[in-house]
Structure formats: C-alpha cells, structure tokens
Amino acid sequence: KEKLKDWFMIIDSPPCQVMAETKTLAQRVDGIVFVVMANKTPRKEIEKAIDNIGREKILGVVFNGYEQVRKSYSRYYDHYYKGK
C-alpha cells in the first residue's frame, strides 16, 4: 500500500440501490465521489444511499445534468457588453 500512496483509482460502479456489489465495493475503498442526476434521482434514495455508505466515505458530489436559469444575470451582462 505504501508504494501506491500517491495513486488514485477511479471505479465507475452502478447506482447503490441497483447492485449489492456497489455497497460491498464502497466498504473496501478509501473514498467515494457520489454522482447524482438532477431531476431524476429522488432525494430519499440519495439520503438512503448516503446512510448505507456512510458520510465519512463521501469525498464529494457531482450534480449531473443540472441546467441553470440565468435570465436576471444575462440581462445585466447583455447591457454591460453592448455598452462597451
């Protein structure tokens, strides 16, 4: 393990609620980056998965597929850039 201390291995696994192997894998790794699909993954499923894995294992979250509405900001920027 000492030889590999600066190495990272990324394993793409199925969703926690779908495969039992995912939970087993989560128990054997040092940390997890949790990927959540916007407007698809129910909040209760996310909370259940986090409880099953353990919060201490989660290094971060990727919030995938989110589209931000920026109408109020875009008006400001349009006005600002047209004035230059």
C-alpha positions as CSV (number, residue, x, y, z in Angstrom):
1,K,0.0,0.0,0.0
2,E,2.9,2.4,0.7
3,K,4.1,2.2,-2.9
4,L,0.7,3.3,-4.2
5,K,0.1,6.1,-1.7
6,D,0.0,8.8,-4.4
7,W,-2.1,6.8,-6.8
8,F,-5.8,7.2,-7.4
9,M,-8.0,4.6,-9.0
10,I,-11.4,5.6,-10.3
11,I,-14.1,2.8,-10.5
12,D,-17.4,3.6,-12.2
13,S,-20.0,1.4,-10.4
14,P,-23.7,1.0,-10.8
15,P,-26.1,3.0,-8.6
16,C,-26.1,2.0,-4.9
17,Q,-29.8,1.0,-4.9
18,V,-29.4,-1.2,-8.0
19,M,-26.5,-3.5,-7.2
20,A,-25.4,-5.1,-3.9
21,E,-21.8,-5.2,-5.2
22,T,-21.7,-1.4,-5.2
23,K,-22.2,-1.3,-1.4
24,T,-19.6,-4.0,-0.9
25,L,-17.2,-2.0,-3.1
26,A,-17.9,1.2,-1.2
27,Q,-16.9,-0.6,2.0
28,R,-13.5,-1.5,0.5
29,V,-12.4,1.9,-0.9
30,D,-10.9,4.9,0.9
31,G,-13.4,7.4,-0.5
32,I,-16.3,7.9,-2.9
33,V,-17.4,10.7,-5.2
34,F,-21.1,10.5,-5.3
35,V,-22.8,11.2,-8.7
36,V,-26.4,12.4,-8.6
37,M,-28.6,13.0,-11.7
38,A,-30.6,16.3,-11.5
39,N,-34.3,15.9,-11.7
40,K,-34.0,12.1,-11.9
41,T,-32.7,10.8,-8.6
42,P,-35.2,11.1,-5.7
43,R,-33.9,12.8,-2.6
44,K,-35.0,9.9,-0.4
45,E,-32.8,7.5,-2.5
46,I,-29.8,9.8,-2.2
47,E,-30.2,10.0,1.6
48,K,-30.7,6.2,1.9
49,A,-27.6,5.6,-0.2
50,I,-25.5,8.1,1.9
51,D,-26.7,6.4,5.1
52,N,-25.8,2.9,3.7
53,I,-22.3,4.0,2.5
54,G,-21.5,6.3,5.5
55,R,-21.0,10.0,5.2
56,E,-17.3,9.7,6.2
57,K,-16.6,7.9,3.0
58,I,-18.0,10.6,0.7
59,L,-15.4,12.9,-0.7
60,G,-17.7,15.0,-2.8
61,V,-20.8,15.1,-5.0
62,V,-21.1,15.6,-8.8
63,F,-24.5,17.1,-9.6
64,N,-25.0,15.9,-13.1
65,G,-27.4,17.3,-15.8
66,Y,-28.4,20.5,-14.0
67,E,-29.4,23.4,-16.2
68,Q,-29.2,26.8,-14.5
69,V,-31.7,29.5,-15.4
70,R,-29.8,32.8,-15.5
71,K,-32.2,35.3,-17.0
72,S,-31.7,38.1,-14.5
73,Y,-27.9,37.9,-14.8
74,S,-27.9,37.6,-18.6
75,R,-29.8,40.9,-18.9
76,Y,-27.1,42.6,-16.9
77,Y,-24.3,41.2,-19.0
78,D,-26.0,41.9,-22.3
79,H,-26.5,45.5,-21.2
80,Y,-22.9,45.7,-20.0
81,Y,-21.3,44.3,-23.1
82,K,-23.4,46.3,-25.5
83,G,-22.3,49.5,-23.8
84,K,-18.6,48.8,-24.5
